[in-house]
Amino acid sequence: MSKKIEHNTTVDQSDRHVPYNLRQSGPTKVEMLISTRVRKSAYWHKSIEHGCWRATVYNRIYHPRGYVRPEDGGAMVEYEAIKNHVTMWNVAVERQIRVIGPDAEKFTDYVITRDATKISPMRARYVILCNNKGGVLNDPILLRISENEFWFSLSDSDIGLYLQGVNADKRFDVEIDEIDVCPVQIQGPKSLALMKDLIGDHVDLDNMPFYGLAEATVGGRSCVISQSGFSGEAGYEIYLRDATKYADDMWNAVVEAGKKHNLMVIAPAHHRRIQAGILSWGQDMDNEHNPFQCNLGYQVSLSGKGEWDKKADYIGKEALEAMKADLAAGNKPYKLQLVGMELGGKPIEEYAPDFWLVSPAEGGDPCGFITSPWYHPEKGTNIAMGYVPFDGTLNANGFPKGEIGKKFKVHLPDMYADTPGVPVDAVTVEVPFTESHNANTRETVKG
């Protein structure tokens, strides 16, 4: 048997200022302190009413992350709900940062890697913002509400403050503020039927494109509807205006309309987003990862035929173009590459408390780590995303191709290992593991 690894320094993270903490400390049991220094979202009390029993902190807001207790089946009961019926998630932690004013398009175009001018009013896009080193600061959904108004629906980092800092000298004629708009996600195969019951014929949902937006009322309150989501299933997001004031009206309307569709309030479906290859900022990448390293190269185009060469300037352009040139020359501008894996072991049906270590198939010291693992019921195996040494080859969309089919060992905790202390076999595979309901979840750089 191999010795259990408590701490590791063999994984090459020398290109990072702050390495991932690879100590294997396990599920340390603590009780979360609920205090006023962290915000309760507009829907926090509704989540508690629906049985939320655990939470984390995301964007400095308490974030519900479990409704069905382990003794009642836990997260996999919630998985069955999203696969077979329809679910609602409290994702008010996705802070909405509004950029509004005559220079809104110009400013937005400067801070994202793709071309903001190609986003029409009442359309949304998945985008990334990079720093001047090319590191990914955030990967929000960007909603264009009108010609001069954009909402950044944030993942977990302080981009609102960053955007205000970018315009501290007021060179762009815009106002940048967080607004009282809070989303919920409606995800699952019955989401369309539920949304039709909620908003009637006021919006042509049958012909709404993916990332399409529409104005609607839910529970008598003003909302923006987006066909989008964090799951890979069919789904929508409801962005409630004046959410602090009207949270109950919208939420209760969804719950009432959802009864005949077997609606379940669940935590964000990380088991399903992993299948879809959707990244979680802070877990699968952070500000020290560049887009190519974490499979987001398609956001900036490796082909030289997309938005990249048409944009005069944006934050990170110089660094990203240098990386692009390095990659084209067969060089390795970073140490580790995010890949997909199928791996052995007992079914992983809970969040991982550590970044589990990865070793070469032939044995030896760990060389990488797992970021997002879960069990895939339909495949009958565990799947994961994680970082392994980069061999220098990417395909035209910025995905690693040299690592596909490569074998490794993964050091699972004893509760998941087939034999305690013995690492399980793993092989790298294509991502996504399961195609999303919307074929263009991973868009090209066409706009």
C-alpha positions as CSV (number, residue, x, y, z in Angstrom):
1,M,0.0,0.0,0.0
2,S,1.1,3.5,-0.7
3,K,1.5,5.9,2.2
4,K,-1.3,8.4,2.5
5,I,-0.2,11.9,1.4
6,E,-1.1,14.6,3.8
7,H,0.9,17.4,2.1
8,N,2.5,17.6,-1.2
9,T,5.2,19.8,-2.9
10,T,6.0,17.7,-5.9
11,V,3.3,19.2,-8.2
12,D,5.0,21.9,-10.2
13,Q,3.1,25.1,-9.4
14,S,6.2,27.3,-9.8
15,D,4.5,29.5,-12.3
16,R,2.0,30.6,-9.6
17,H,2.5,33.2,-6.9
18,V,-0.1,31.5,-4.6
19,P,-0.2,27.8,-5.3
20,Y,-3.3,25.6,-4.8
21,N,-3.3,24.3,-1.2
22,L,-2.8,20.5,-1.8
23,R,-2.8,19.4,1.9
24,Q,-5.2,16.5,2.2
25,S,-7.0,17.7,5.4
26,G,-10.3,16.0,4.6
27,P,-13.8,17.1,5.5
28,T,-12.9,19.1,8.6
29,K,-16.1,19.6,10.5
30,V,-16.9,23.2,11.5
31,E,-20.1,25.1,12.1
32,M,-20.7,28.2,9.9
33,L,-21.1,31.4,11.8
34,I,-24.0,33.5,10.4
35,S,-23.2,37.1,11.1
36,T,-23.9,40.5,9.6
37,R,-20.4,40.9,7.9
38,V,-21.6,38.4,5.2
39,R,-24.8,39.3,3.3
40,K,-27.9,37.3,3.4
41,S,-29.4,37.4,0.0
42,A,-33.0,38.4,-0.8
43,Y,-33.9,34.7,-1.0
44,W,-32.0,33.4,2.0
45,H,-35.1,33.0,4.1
46,K,-36.9,31.2,1.3
47,S,-34.0,28.7,1.1
48,I,-34.2,28.1,4.8
49,E,-38.0,27.5,4.5
50,H,-37.3,24.9,1.8
51,G,-34.9,22.9,4.1
52,C,-31.5,24.3,3.3
53,W,-29.2,22.6,5.8
54,R,-25.7,23.8,4.7
55,A,-24.2,26.8,3.0
56,T,-21.0,28.3,1.8
57,V,-19.9,31.9,1.1
58,Y,-19.8,33.1,-2.5
59,N,-19.3,36.7,-3.5
60,R,-19.5,37.6,0.2
61,I,-23.0,36.3,0.3
62,Y,-24.3,33.1,2.1
63,H,-24.9,30.5,-0.6
64,P,-27.2,27.5,0.0
65,R,-25.5,24.3,-1.1
66,G,-27.7,21.4,0.2
67,Y,-31.4,20.7,0.8
68,V,-31.7,16.9,0.9
69,R,-29.8,15.5,3.9
70,P,-27.3,12.7,3.4
71,E,-29.5,10.2,5.3
72,D,-32.3,10.9,2.8
73,G,-30.2,10.5,-0.3
74,G,-28.3,13.8,-0.4
75,A,-27.1,15.5,-3.5
76,M,-28.0,12.6,-5.8
77,V,-31.7,13.0,-5.0
78,E,-31.3,16.6,-6.2
79,Y,-29.6,15.2,-9.3
80,E,-32.6,13.0,-10.1
81,A,-34.8,16.0,-9.9
82,I,-32.8,18.1,-12.4
83,K,-32.5,15.1,-14.8
84,N,-36.2,14.2,-14.7
85,H,-38.3,17.1,-13.6
86,V,-37.5,20.8,-12.9
87,T,-35.5,22.6,-10.2
88,M,-35.1,26.1,-8.8
89,W,-31.8,27.3,-7.4
90,N,-31.2,30.3,-5.2
91,V,-28.3,31.9,-7.1
92,A,-28.7,35.4,-5.7
93,V,-24.9,35.2,-5.0
94,E,-24.4,36.1,-8.7
95,R,-24.1,39.8,-8.0
96,Q,-25.3,42.0,-10.9
97,I,-22.8,44.8,-11.7
98,R,-24.4,47.3,-14.1
99,V,-22.4,49.4,-16.5
100,I,-24.6,52.1,-18.0
101,G,-23.9,55.2,-20.0
102,P,-22.8,56.5,-23.4
103,D,-19.5,54.5,-23.3
104,A,-21.0,51.3,-21.9
105,E,-20.2,49.3,-25.0
106,K,-16.7,50.8,-25.3
107,F,-15.9,50.1,-21.7
108,T,-17.3,46.5,-21.7
109,D,-15.4,45.8,-24.9
110,Y,-12.2,46.9,-23.2
111,V,-12.6,44.6,-20.1
112,I,-13.7,41.4,-21.8
113,T,-11.7,39.2,-24.3
114,R,-14.5,38.8,-26.9
115,D,-16.2,41.5,-29.0
116,A,-18.9,43.3,-27.1
117,T,-20.0,45.1,-30.2
118,K,-21.3,41.8,-31.6
119,I,-23.7,41.3,-28.7
120,S,-27.1,42.7,-29.6
121,P,-29.5,44.4,-27.1
122,M,-31.5,41.8,-25.2
123,R,-28.9,39.1,-25.7
124,A,-26.4,37.6,-23.3
125,R,-23.1,35.8,-23.7
126,Y,-20.7,33.8,-21.5
127,V,-17.5,36.0,-21.3
128,I,-14.2,36.2,-19.5
129,L,-12.3,39.1,-18.1
130,C,-8.5,38.9,-17.8
131,N,-5.9,40.9,-16.0
132,N,-2.8,42.4,-17.8
133,K,-1.0,39.1,-17.3
134,G,-3.7,37.1,-19.1
135,G,-5.1,35.6,-15.9
136,V,-8.8,34.9,-15.8
137,L,-10.4,37.3,-13.2
138,N,-14.0,36.2,-13.7
139,D,-16.2,34.3,-16.2
140,P,-19.7,36.0,-15.9
141,I,-22.7,35.8,-18.0
142,L,-22.9,39.3,-19.7
143,L,-26.4,40.6,-20.3
144,R,-26.9,43.4,-22.7
145,I,-30.1,45.0,-21.6
146,S,-30.0,47.9,-24.0
147,E,-27.6,49.8,-26.3
148,N,-26.0,51.5,-23.3
149,E,-26.6,49.1,-20.5
150,F,-24.8,45.9,-19.6
151,W,-25.1,43.6,-16.5
152,F,-22.2,41.4,-15.4
153,S,-23.7,38.4,-13.7
154,L,-20.7,37.5,-11.6
155,S,-18.9,34.3,-10.6
156,D,-17.1,34.3,-7.3
157,S,-14.7,37.3,-7.2
158,D,-14.7,41.1,-6.6
159,I,-15.2,42.2,-10.2
160,G,-17.5,45.0,-9.2
161,L,-14.7,46.7,-7.4
162,Y,-12.3,45.9,-10.1
163,L,-14.5,47.5,-12.8
164,Q,-14.8,50.6,-10.8
165,G,-11.1,50.7,-10.4
166,V,-10.5,50.3,-14.2
167,N,-12.6,53.5,-14.6
168,A,-11.3,55.4,-11.6
169,D,-10.0,58.1,-13.8
170,K,-13.4,58.5,-15.5
171,R,-12.1,58.0,-19.0
172,F,-15.2,56.1,-19.9
173,D,-18.5,58.0,-19.6
174,V,-20.3,55.3,-17.6
175,E,-21.7,54.5,-14.1
176,I,-20.7,51.2,-12.6
177,D,-22.7,49.9,-9.6
178,E,-24.1,46.8,-8.1
179,I,-27.9,46.8,-8.5
180,D,-30.6,45.1,-6.6
181,V,-31.3,42.4,-9.1
182,C,-31.1,38.7,-7.9
183,P,-31.4,35.6,-10.1
184,V,-32.8,32.2,-9.6
185,Q,-32.2,29.4,-12.0
186,I,-35.0,27.1,-13.4
187,Q,-33.3,24.0,-14.7
188,G,-34.4,20.6,-16.0
189,P,-36.5,19.0,-18.8
190,K,-39.7,20.5,-17.6
191,S,-38.3,24.1,-17.3
192,L,-40.0,25.2,-20.6
193,A,-43.4,24.0,-19.5
194,L,-43.0,25.8,-16.1
195,M,-41.9,29.0,-17.6
196,K,-44.9,29.0,-20.0
197,D,-47.2,28.6,-17.0
198,L,-45.4,31.5,-15.3
199,I,-45.3,34.1,-18.0
200,G,-48.0,32.9,-20.5
201,D,-47.8,34.1,-24.1
202,H,-46.1,37.4,-23.2
203,V,-42.8,35.9,-24.4
204,D,-42.3,33.5,-27.3
205,L,-40.3,31.0,-25.3
206,D,-40.4,28.4,-28.1
207,N,-38.3,30.6,-30.3
208,M,-36.1,32.2,-27.7
209,P,-32.5,31.5,-28.7
210,F,-29.9,30.3,-26.2
211,Y,-28.7,33.4,-24.3
212,G,-31.7,35.2,-25.5
213,L,-33.3,37.8,-23.1
214,A,-36.8,39.0,-22.5
215,E,-38.7,41.3,-20.2
216,A,-41.4,39.6,-18.2
217,T,-43.4,39.7,-15.0
218,V,-43.3,36.8,-12.5
219,G,-45.5,37.0,-9.5
220,G,-46.5,40.5,-10.7
221,R,-42.9,41.7,-10.5
222,S,-40.5,43.0,-13.2
223,C,-37.9,40.5,-14.3
224,V,-35.5,39.8,-17.1
225,I,-35.6,36.2,-18.4
226,S,-32.6,34.5,-19.9
227,Q,-32.4,31.1,-21.6
228,S,-29.3,30.0,-19.9
229,G,-28.0,28.1,-16.9
230,F,-25.1,26.4,-15.0
231,S,-26.2,22.8,-15.6
232,G,-26.2,21.6,-19.2
233,E,-29.9,20.8,-18.9
234,A,-32.6,22.9,-20.5
235,G,-33.1,26.0,-18.4
236,Y,-33.7,29.6,-17.7
237,E,-32.7,32.3,-15.3
238,I,-35.1,34.8,-13.8
239,Y,-33.4,38.1,-12.8
240,L,-35.8,39.9,-10.4
241,R,-35.6,43.6,-10.2
242,D,-35.9,45.2,-6.7
243,A,-35.2,41.8,-5.3
244,T,-34.8,42.8,-1.7
245,K,-38.4,44.2,-1.7
246,Y,-40.1,41.6,-4.0
247,A,-38.3,38.3,-3.3
248,D,-41.3,36.5,-1.8
249,D,-43.7,37.5,-4.7
250,M,-41.5,36.0,-7.4
251,W,-40.3,33.0,-5.5
252,N,-43.8,32.0,-4.3
253,A,-45.1,32.3,-7.8
254,V,-42.5,29.9,-9.1
255,V,-43.2,27.4,-6.3
256,E,-46.9,27.5,-6.9
257,A,-46.7,27.1,-10.7
258,G,-44.1,24.4,-10.2
259,K,-46.2,22.0,-8.2
260,K,-47.7,20.2,-11.2
261,H,-44.2,19.9,-12.7
262,N,-42.7,18.3,-9.6
263,L,-40.5,21.3,-8.9
264,M,-37.8,20.8,-6.3
265,V,-35.7,23.6,-4.8
266,I,-32.1,22.3,-4.9
267,A,-28.5,23.5,-4.6
268,P,-26.7,24.5,-7.8
269,A,-26.2,21.2,-9.6
270,H,-22.4,20.8,-9.6
271,H,-22.8,17.1,-10.5
272,R,-24.5,18.1,-13.7
273,R,-22.3,21.1,-14.5
274,I,-19.2,18.9,-14.3
275,Q,-20.8,16.5,-16.8
276,A,-21.3,19.5,-19.1
277,G,-17.7,20.7,-18.6
278,I,-18.8,24.0,-17.1
279,L,-16.1,25.6,-15.0
280,S,-16.4,26.9,-11.5
281,W,-14.2,30.0,-10.9
282,G,-12.0,29.5,-7.8
283,Q,-12.2,25.8,-8.1
284,D,-11.3,24.9,-11.7
285,M,-9.5,28.2,-12.5
286,D,-8.6,31.5,-10.9
287,N,-6.7,34.7,-11.7
288,E,-3.4,32.8,-12.1
289,H,-4.8,30.6,-14.9
290,N,-4.8,31.9,-18.4
291,P,-7.7,30.9,-20.8
292,F,-5.7,28.3,-22.8
293,Q,-4.7,26.5,-19.6
294,C,-8.3,26.0,-18.5
295,N,-10.0,25.2,-21.8
296,L,-11.3,28.8,-22.5
297,G,-9.0,29.5,-25.4
298,Y,-12.1,29.6,-27.6
299,Q,-13.0,32.9,-25.9
300,V,-9.9,34.5,-27.5
301,S,-9.5,32.4,-30.6
302,L,-6.4,30.4,-31.5
303,S,-7.3,30.4,-35.2
304,G,-6.5,34.0,-35.9
305,K,-9.8,34.3,-37.7
306,G,-12.2,35.3,-35.0
307,E,-12.8,38.3,-32.7
308,W,-9.2,38.3,-31.5
309,D,-7.6,40.1,-34.5
310,K,-10.6,42.5,-34.8
311,K,-10.3,44.0,-31.4
312,A,-8.0,47.0,-31.2
313,D,-7.3,46.7,-27.5
314,Y,-8.5,45.0,-24.3
315,I,-7.0,44.2,-20.9
316,G,-4.7,41.2,-21.3
317,K,-4.4,41.3,-25.0
318,E,-0.6,41.7,-25.1
319,A,0.0,38.8,-22.7
320,L,-2.5,36.5,-24.4
321,E,-1.1,37.2,-27.9
322,A,2.3,36.3,-26.5
323,M,0.9,33.0,-25.1
324,K,-0.8,32.4,-28.4
325,A,2.5,32.8,-30.3
326,D,4.3,30.5,-27.8
327,L,1.7,27.8,-28.2
328,A,1.8,28.1,-32.0
329,A,5.6,27.6,-31.8
330,G,5.1,24.4,-29.7
331,N,6.3,26.0,-26.5
332,K,4.8,25.6,-23.0
333,P,3.9,28.9,-21.5
334,Y,2.5,27.3,-18.4
335,K,3.0,24.1,-16.3
336,L,-0.4,22.4,-15.9
337,Q,-3.4,21.9,-18.2
338,L,-7.0,21.3,-17.2
339,V,-8.3,18.0,-18.6
340,G,-11.3,15.7,-18.2
341,M,-10.8,12.3,-16.5
342,E,-12.7,9.1,-16.0
343,L,-11.5,7.3,-12.8
344,G,-12.1,4.3,-10.7
345,G,-13.1,4.1,-7.1
346,K,-16.5,4.0,-5.3
347,P,-19.1,6.5,-6.4
348,I,-18.2,10.1,-5.4
349,E,-21.6,11.5,-4.5
350,E,-20.5,14.5,-2.4
351,Y,-18.4,17.7,-2.8
352,A,-14.7,17.0,-2.5
353,P,-13.1,18.8,0.5
354,D,-9.6,18.7,-1.0
355,F,-7.9,18.9,-4.4
356,W,-7.1,15.2,-4.6
357,L,-3.6,14.4,-6.0
358,V,-2.8,12.8,-9.4
359,S,0.3,10.7,-10.1
360,P,1.8,9.2,-13.3
361,A,0.3,5.8,-14.2
362,E,3.6,4.1,-13.7
363,G,3.9,5.5,-10.2
364,G,6.0,8.2,-8.6
365,D,5.4,11.5,-7.0
366,P,2.1,13.4,-7.6
367,C,2.2,15.6,-10.7
368,G,-1.3,17.1,-10.7
369,F,-4.6,17.4,-8.9
370,I,-8.3,17.0,-9.3
371,T,-10.5,20.1,-9.1
372,S,-14.1,18.9,-9.7
373,P,-15.0,15.2,-9.2
374,W,-18.4,13.5,-9.1
375,Y,-20.0,10.2,-10.0
376,H,-21.7,10.0,-13.4
377,P,-24.7,7.6,-13.0
378,E,-25.3,7.2,-16.7
379,K,-21.7,6.3,-17.5
380,G,-21.4,4.2,-14.3
381,T,-18.1,5.8,-13.4
382,N,-16.5,8.7,-11.6
383,I,-15.6,11.7,-13.7
384,A,-13.5,14.7,-12.9
385,M,-11.7,17.8,-14.2
386,G,-8.2,18.4,-13.0
387,Y,-4.7,19.6,-13.8
388,V,-1.9,17.5,-15.2
389,P,1.5,18.4,-16.8
390,F,0.9,20.2,-20.1
391,D,2.5,18.5,-23.2
392,G,2.2,21.6,-25.4
393,T,-0.6,20.7,-27.8
394,L,-4.0,22.3,-28.1
395,N,-6.6,22.0,-30.8
396,A,-8.1,25.0,-32.8
397,N,-10.6,25.7,-30.0
398,G,-8.0,25.8,-27.3
399,F,-8.6,22.3,-25.8
400,P,-5.8,20.0,-24.9
401,K,-5.4,17.2,-27.5
402,G,-2.1,15.6,-26.5
403,E,-3.4,14.4,-23.1
404,I,-6.5,12.5,-24.4
405,G,-6.2,8.8,-23.5
406,K,-3.3,9.4,-21.2
407,K,-3.3,7.3,-18.0
408,F,-2.8,8.4,-14.4
409,K,-3.4,7.4,-10.9
410,V,-5.7,9.4,-8.5
411,H,-5.2,9.4,-4.8
412,L,-8.8,9.2,-3.5
413,P,-9.6,9.4,0.2
414,D,-10.2,6.0,1.9
415,M,-14.0,6.4,1.7
416,Y,-13.9,6.3,-2.1
417,A,-10.8,4.2,-2.8
418,D,-11.4,0.6,-3.8
419,T,-8.6,-0.4,-1.5
420,P,-7.7,2.2,1.3
421,G,-4.4,3.8,0.6
422,V,-4.1,2.6,-3.0
423,P,-4.6,5.1,-5.8
424,V,-7.2,4.3,-8.5
425,D,-6.7,4.2,-12.3
426,A,-7.7,7.2,-14.4
427,V,-7.7,8.1,-18.0
428,T,-8.1,11.5,-19.7
429,V,-11.1,11.9,-21.9
430,E,-12.8,14.6,-24.0
431,V,-14.8,17.3,-22.3
432,P,-17.8,17.7,-22.0
433,F,-18.6,14.2,-20.6
434,T,-22.2,14.7,-21.6
435,E,-23.4,17.0,-24.3
436,S,-25.4,20.0,-23.0
437,H,-29.1,20.4,-24.0
438,N,-28.1,23.6,-25.8
439,A,-25.5,22.8,-28.4
440,N,-23.9,26.2,-28.2
441,T,-23.2,26.2,-24.5
442,R,-19.6,26.4,-25.4
443,E,-19.8,29.0,-28.1
444,T,-17.1,29.8,-30.7
445,V,-15.8,33.4,-30.9
446,K,-18.4,34.5,-33.5
447,G,-20.1,36.9,-31.1
